[in-house]
Amino acid sequence: MKKAAEVKAELYPLSKKEFEDLYNKAWEYGWVYGKFFQELYDEYLVNWVYFVDYLDVLKGVNRVERMYKRIQHNFVIVSAKNQNPIIIEAKDFYLKLFPKENVKKEGIISDVEILIGEAPPYWKGNAKNNEKSYFYNPKQTKKSPWLNAPFNWKGGNLIFPMGITKQQKLEFLASKGIVLIDFLPFPIIQDTKVRQNITGGFSYLLSNYFINKYNEITRYINNSKEKPINFLHGFVATTYTSLQFIFDDSVDENAKKFRNEILTSPIENNNIVVLNFGAKNEMIKVSETKSGGTIKYKPLFKFIYELYTRKKFNSTNTDIYNTINKLNTIGLNMKCPIFMVEGGSVNMNNSFFNSKNDNLRKEEINKINSDLIDSNNEIDE
């Protein structure tokens, strides 16, 4: 087995063609508003530079070693595979966080906690920076729970005074080894019906984009280190997207292996409850005493059942109990926190989707069941 220092780490943004093809594929699956347009790619490149800036700060590299050194007036040259270099403007907010060449680097921490997100937030074309909230761009200062939740979770509110800047929050999170990796590199429709829709799009995008990009990113973080980094995982994607990652069984064998590696290397959290699909667990289905003790299946169970089996749910399906046993096996082995709360926000303390806080968890489950019914996703009794 190669040492981490021997692993060649190539980290490139998508080329315009790769980005356009991926975006148009997402459009086919109904995840975005329309086909590709140039401004999306321009924004992606700027976001990419700030993402890599952050990774370089987390790695502890110096100004010479960082990937995106600025040239005159905060311009930077960005190269993608099979594409001519592109010059873009991106102010160097992170410069002061890189030591000079003759300064000894500090070693990277041994654990990196990866938060799997969904996509960069939606923004209207030509929106001002203060109306955007991309996680790694210090100039985009719109408040976001995707930034504040991990910051407060790591105790940042106890360290800095009021009035802390986004740049200081990012510096703090980098020092704690926190990395947010989005499932997609462009905004998607902000509608829960899109996330509820089981189209096969998720498995395609997982197998054809996310796995490769995730591996490139983690190799880059590991590169030149004496000891491999221990990567731990949690979800800050919406609950529906997180559940698709966990239970969509239509993916290929390579994706299943990747998914297993993610789910069995969780961020340590003592508040996690095992996902259980038994009849007495109100998260998924509940026994009723009416009509001779029949079981009423809740909408969330239907959603997960169809994800896993790729079959239309009906209460007369003969494989329900066998499927429940398989889902319980996944749930027992899955210790990754899903840091979502009712209303589609992020909470990393004790009120997230699979936390032990029974009342708050039920609020989220009830909201999901209600959403699924409102989306004409009722189940057969």
Sequence and secondary structure as in RCSB ss.txt:
>XXXX:A:sequence
MKKAAEVKAELYPLSKKEFEDLYNKAWEYGWVYGKFFQELYDEYLVNWVYFVDYLDVLKGVNRVERMYKRIQHNF
VIVSAKNQNPIIIEAKDFYLKLFPKENVKKEGIISDVEILIGEAPPYWKGNAKNNEKSYFYNPKQTKKSPWLNAP
FNWKGGNLIFPMGITKQQKLEFLASKGIVLIDFLPFPIIQDTKVRQNITGGFSYLLSNYFINKYNEITRYINNSK
EKPINFLHGFVATTYTSLQFIFDDSVDENAKKFRNEILTSPIENNNIVVLNFGAKNEMIKVSETKSGGTIKYKPL
FKFIYELYTRKKFNSTNTDIYNTINKLNTIGLNMKCPIFMVEGGSVNMNNSFFNSKNDNLRKEEINKINSDLIDS
NNEIDE
>XXXX:A:secstr
   GGGS        HHHHHHHHHHHHHTT SSSS  HHHHHHHHHHHHHHHHHHHHHHT  TTT S   BGGGE
EEE  TTS  EEEE   TTGGGS  TTS      SEEEEEEE  S    TT  GGG   TT TT     HHHHHH
HHHTTGGGTS TT  HHHHHHHHHHTTEEEEESSSS     HHHHH  SSHHHHHIIIIIHHHHHHHHHHHHTT 
SS  EEEEEE S HHHHHHHHH TTS HHHHHHHHHHHTSB   TTB      TT TTTEEE SHHHH EEE HH
HHHHHHHHH S   TT TTHHHHHHHHHHHHHH    B EETTTEE  SS STTBS HHHHHHHHHHHHHHHHHT
T     
